[in-house]
Amino acid sequence: MSLKKFLTGSPNGCVSTFDDMLDILLSLLPAAIAGVLFFGFRAALLLFCCVASAALCEWGISRILPKAANVKDLSAVVTGLLVGMCMPSTVPLPVAILITVSATVIPRVFFGGHGCEIVNPAAFGAILTAVSFPTIANSFSDAFSGLSTASTPLNSPAGTYSYSQLLFGAHGGAIGEVGSLFLILGGLYLVFRRVASPAIILSAIFTATIAALIFGQSLSVTVFGGGLLLGVIFMATARTTSPQNLSGQLAFGVFIGFLTVVLRKYASVDEGVYFAICAACLLRPLFSAIPEINIGGGKNENA
């Protein structure tokens, strides 16, 4: 295996969409289970409703437009789970279902189905929640205590949360954004399975860290205190909406990391990573056109 293939997350041989989606589901399980343990039955019910509504929506579309939807490839299930993990456990179930169905239909089915998405569906769902229901999107419950709060690491004074609290989820936030350690474990699994690109993940996190230093932001909160890890590991690396060349992936990650920190500092929303991911997806043709980098090989290397 060449270094370039490893960095780009290129699979060995032909891999089906079902195999990729199954690996992503398995990698999300630690963070999803942790979110349920942190926030209780309400979080489990919300995740179930999101997954079920996405799957049923995909099934219904497949009966009308067979070429635009296929519930058996698990892509809708992954979308539903990710959309749910981007939400606070306090989101009303009808709102969660509406957002999930919209994220399943608008960025994917309207553009031809899985593989033709214009932006990542889960990131689109997170943006739709923040823009359409800002009050609901910022009404959290505190992990473990269950008390209502509007406080998260992103909008709290620097030094409020220790590294252990950020890693193990002892704070308010969305279901899948707390407990960074579990997201990291899932990311390592995806890299090992050659499903996710380490180049995108590492370049995004490294750039966000540098940008945090430039703008005077907390390094620990920048990386572990919001949705950066959930976004760059499980959404930015999606094969259908990210460049597949190494140089493009590196630029893609740099763009996401920098724009995330800028939006967090200057925009009216606390979390900017999902906006950054969707913006990067729209610019994917430009990133894909960047001349390729040769690593460990000559000009004729095709890796």
N, C-alpha and C positions, 0 to 999 in steps of 0.2 A: 504494500500500500504506500503510495507516494504521499509526501507531506501536503501537497496541494489538494489531493483528494480528501485527506483527513480534514483539512481546514475548511473546505467547502461543504463537508458533509455528504459528499457524493456516495451513493449506495454501491454496494458490490453487486453487479448484475441487475436484473430487472426486479423491481420491488413494487408490489401492488399498492394501491391507495389504502386498501383494507389493512395491510400489514403496517403501513406508516401510521394510520389512525389508531390502530390497536396499541402501538408503542407509545403514542402520545397520551392515550387514555391511561395506560399503566403508569406513565411518568407523572401524570397529574394526580394520581390517587393519594400519594402522601400528603400533598398540600390540601386536597379536597377533604380528606379525612380529618386532618388537623383543623381545618376551618369549621367542620361540624362539631368537633370536640370543643373548640373555643367558643362557638356561638350557639350551640345546642340544636334542638330539633327544628327550629325555624330555619336554620341554614340548610339542613338536610332537605326539608320540604321545598325550599326555594330552588336548590340545585336540581331536585327531581323534576319540578315543574318546568324548568328551563330545558333540561335534557329531553323530557317527554314532548314538550311543545315543538322543539326543533325536529325531533324524529317524526312526529305526526305530520308536521308541515311538509317535511321532505317527502314523506310517503304520499301525502295527498297530491303534491306536485308531480310526483313520478307517475301517478295514474293519468294525469292530464298531459304532461310533457315528459315522456320517458327519457329523452336525451338530456334533459336539464337537471334531473335529480335521480339519485340512487341511494336510498336509505341503507342499503346493505353494505356500503363502503365505510360506514361509521363517521363520515365527515360531518354530518349534521349533529351527531351525538357529541363530537368534540367541540363543535361550535356552541352548542347549548351549554355544555359544562363550563367552557371558558367564559361565556357571557355571564353565567350565574356567579362564577368566581370573581368577576369584576364588580359585583354588586354588594352593597351592605346587606346583612341578613334581614334588615328592617324593611326592605323594598316590598310594597304590596304585590301579592302574587299576580293579579291581572296586569300590572305594569311590567313585571318580569316576563310574563308570557308574551305581551305585546312587543317588547324590545327583542326578545329571542326570535320571534317569528319574522320581525322586520330584518334582523341581522341575517337570518337564513335566506330570505327572499331577495332583498334589495341588492346587496353587493354581489350575490352569486347567481341566483336564478335569472335575474334580469339580464345578466351578461353571458348566459349560456350554460350555467351549472358549474359543478366543481372542476377546477382547473382553469376556469375563465374569469375568476374573481378580479374585480378592478382594485379592491382593497381587501385587507384581511377582515372577514366577517365578524370575528369576535371583537377586534378593535373598533370596528364600526358600531357594534352594539354598545360598547362602553362609552363611546362618544355620544351616541343617541341618548343614552341614559343621562349623561352629564348635561347635555344641551336641552333636552325636552323636559326633564324632571330634576332641575338643579337642587331643589330643597330635599327631595327624596334621596337623591344621589349623595347628599352630604349629611344624611341622618344615620349615624352609626350606633351600634351597641358595642360596649367595651368587652373585649375578650375576657372570658371567665366570669366576670361579674354580671354581665348582661344588662348593665345600666345604660340608658341612652346617653349619647355624647356626640358632640360635633368635633371632638379633638382626635386628631391622628398625628403621627410623627411629622407629616408634611406641613401641618399648620400649627405645630407646637414650638416653643422656644428651643433653641439648640441646647443639647445636654439633658433634655427631659427624659430621654430613653437611653438605656444602656445597650451595648451590643447584644447582650444575652436576651434582653426584651425584644429587640428587633429580630433576632434570629429565631426565637421560639414563639413569637406571636403574642406577647403579653401587652397588647395595646389595641385601640380601636382601629377599624379599617374595613375594607371589603373582605369578603369571605376568603378569597384566594391570595390576597396581598399580605396577610399577616403570616408569620412563620416562614421567613426567608430561607431557613435551612432546608425545609422540605421542597421548596422550589429548586434550590441548588442540587439536591439529590436527584430530582426529576430531570434537571438539565444534564447532569452527568450521565444519566441513563440514555438520554436521547443522543448525546455525543457518541457514547459507546456503541449505540445501535446504528450510527450513521444516519440519523433522521434529521438532526439539527446541525447547523453550521457553526462550529466554534469561532470562525472568523467574524460572523455577525455579532455573536454574543459578546466576545471579548472586546471587539472594537467599540461596541456601544457602551459597555460598562466602563472601559478605560477612558473614553471620551467624556462620558458623564462625570467621571471622577475629576478629570482635568478641568472641565467646565465649572464644576462645583467649587474648585479652588479659585478659579478666576472670579466667580460671582460671590464668593464668600459664603457658600452654602456648606452645611454639615455633610461631611463625606459619608458617615455611617447612614444618615437618613436618606441621602441621595441614592445610595445603592440598595439599602435594606429596608427603608421606611415607607415605601409606596409600591407602585405597580411596575417599577422598572424591570425587575427580574421576571415577573409574570409576563410582561409584554415582550421583552427581547428574547426570552427563551422559547416561549410557546406561540407567539404570534409573528414576530419579525422574521423568524426562521422558516416559516411556512414556504414550502417549495413553490406553490402556485403564485405567490405574491412577492417573492424576493428574487434578486438576481442570482444566477448560478455560477457566474465567473468570480474568481477570487478577488480581483481588484474591485469589481462592482459590489461584492459583499462587504469588503472593508469600508468602502465609501458609504454604503448603505448604513452600516452600523455607526460610523462616525456621525452621519447626518442625524440619526435617531437619538444618539446619546447627547449631542450638543443641543438639538432642538428641545429635547425633553427638559433639560435644565433651564433653558431660556423661557419656555412656557410656564414652568413651575414658578419662576421668579416674577415674570411680568404679566402673565395672562390672568384672567379672572377665575380660572379653574385651578384647583390644587394639583391635580394630576395631569401632566402633559404628555406622558409616554404614548398613550393611545392615539392622540392627535398626531404625534411625530411619526408613528408607525404608518398611519393612513397616508400622511403626506409623502413619506418615503415610497410607499407602494405606488402612488400616482406617478412618481418620478422613476420608477423601476427601469423603463426603457433607456433613460439617460445613464443610470448606473451600469446597466448591462453593456452599454456601448463603450465603457472605459477600457482602454487597451489592457490586455491580460498581463499578469505578472508571471515571470518565469521563476520557479523555485525548484532548485535541485534538478534542473533539466535544461536541454537546449531549446532552440527555437521551434523544433518540430514536436515538442512534447504535447500530447493531446490531453493530458490528465486534467 
